[in-house]
């Protein structure tokens, strides 16, 4: 089997693609963390957490992905006869509850956590067409792999 080295230009495009996907996945949470700057009357981020925001964004994204899979399976198991629209609505509401819970851990007040979650969801809905386009163009197979 010959040793195949990646083309540097292809590798650069692949790294940029992965960075774009990661940014699009975390962008709603990043915008949500900026909510205390826009709405200071609602509260603030708990003391000492600003330097940890990048790590928290990654953690929140992973928690949301895991919770989304769990709620998806739970809704399909418990409400197997429900329509697709009803199931999707319930899954979305459960995901919103998870997002509010994540923000409540790091925000000083519940109204700020709720506002941050609402803004995050709105940003996610605005980014959904771009996320879907990136997902559709994602490489599915490694070229030359058996």
C-alpha positions in Angstrom: 0.0 0.0 0.0 1.7 3.2 -1.1 2.2 6.0 1.5 -0.2 8.8 0.5 0.7 12.2 1.8 -2.1 14.8 1.7 -1.8 17.7 -0.7 -1.0 20.8 1.5 -3.7 22.9 -0.3 -6.3 20.2 0.3 -5.3 19.9 3.9 -5.6 23.6 4.3 -9.1 23.6 2.8 -10.1 20.7 5.0 -8.9 22.5 8.2 -10.7 25.6 7.1 -13.9 23.6 6.5 -13.6 22.0 10.0 -13.0 25.4 11.6 -16.1 26.8 9.8 -18.2 23.9 11.0 -17.0 24.3 14.6 -17.7 28.0 14.4 -21.2 27.5 13.1 -22.0 24.9 15.7 -20.7 27.2 18.6 -21.8 30.6 17.2 -25.2 30.5 18.9 -23.7 29.9 22.2 -21.0 32.5 21.7 -23.7 35.1 20.9 -25.6 33.9 24.0 -22.6 34.6 26.2 -22.6 38.2 24.9 -26.1 38.8 26.1 -25.0 40.2 29.5 -23.1 42.9 27.5 -26.3 43.9 25.6 -28.8 43.5 28.4 -26.9 44.4 31.6 -30.1 45.1 33.5 -30.9 41.4 33.5 -27.7 40.3 35.2 -24.2 39.3 34.4 -22.0 36.3 33.9 -20.8 34.8 37.2 -17.5 36.2 38.4 -14.4 34.9 36.9 -16.0 33.0 34.0 -15.2 35.3 31.1 -11.8 33.7 30.4 -13.6 30.3 30.4 -16.2 31.2 27.7 -14.4 29.4 24.8 -14.2 26.2 26.9 -17.9 26.6 28.0 -19.0 27.1 24.4 -17.4 23.8 23.5 -18.9 22.1 26.6 -22.4 23.5 26.0 -22.2 22.4 22.3 -21.3 18.9 23.3 -24.0 18.8 26.1 -26.6 20.0 23.6 -25.6 17.4 21.0 -25.7 14.6 23.6 -29.0 15.9 25.0 -30.4 16.2 21.5 -29.7 12.6 20.8 -31.2 11.5 24.1 -34.3 13.5 23.7 -34.7 12.4 20.1 -34.6 8.7 21.2 -36.8 9.4 24.2 -39.5 11.2 22.2 -39.5 8.5 19.5 -39.8 5.8 22.1 -42.5 7.4 24.2 -44.5 9.1 21.4 -44.0 6.7 18.5 -47.5 7.3 17.2 -47.1 11.1 17.2 -46.8 13.1 14.0 -43.4 14.2 12.8 -44.2 17.9 13.5 -45.3 17.2 17.0 -42.2 15.1 17.7 -39.9 17.8 16.3 -41.6 20.5 18.4 -41.2 18.5 21.6 -37.6 17.7 20.8 -37.0 21.4 20.2 -38.6 22.4 23.4 -36.5 19.9 25.3 -33.4 21.2 23.7 -34.4 24.7 24.7 -34.8 23.6 28.3 -31.3 22.1 28.1 -29.9 25.4 26.8 -31.6 27.4 29.5 -30.2 25.0 32.1 -26.7 25.4 30.7 -26.9 29.2 30.8 -28.4 29.1 34.2 -25.3 27.4 35.6 -23.1 30.4 34.5 -25.4 33.4 34.6 -26.3 35.4 37.7 -30.1 35.5 37.2 -32.7 33.3 35.6 -34.1 36.0 33.3 -30.6 36.5 31.9 -30.3 32.7 31.3 -33.7 32.7 29.6 -32.8 35.7 27.4 -29.4 34.2 26.5 -31.1 30.9 25.5 -33.7 32.7 23.4 -31.0 34.7 21.6 -29.0 31.5 21.1 -32.0 29.7 19.6 -32.7 32.7 17.3 -29.1 32.8 16.1 -29.3 29.0 15.5 -32.4 29.3 13.5 -30.8 32.1 11.4 -27.7 29.9 10.8 -29.6 26.7 10.0 -29.6 27.2 6.2 -25.8 27.6 6.3 -25.4 24.6 8.6 -27.5 22.5 6.3 -25.5 23.5 3.3 -22.2 22.7 5.1 -23.6 19.3 6.1 -24.7 18.5 2.6 -21.2 19.3 1.3 -19.4 17.4 4.0 -17.1 14.7 2.8 -18.7 11.3 3.3 -15.8 9.1 2.4 -12.0 9.2 2.4 -10.8 9.2 -1.2 -8.9 6.1 -2.0 -10.1 4.2 1.1 -11.3 0.7 0.6 
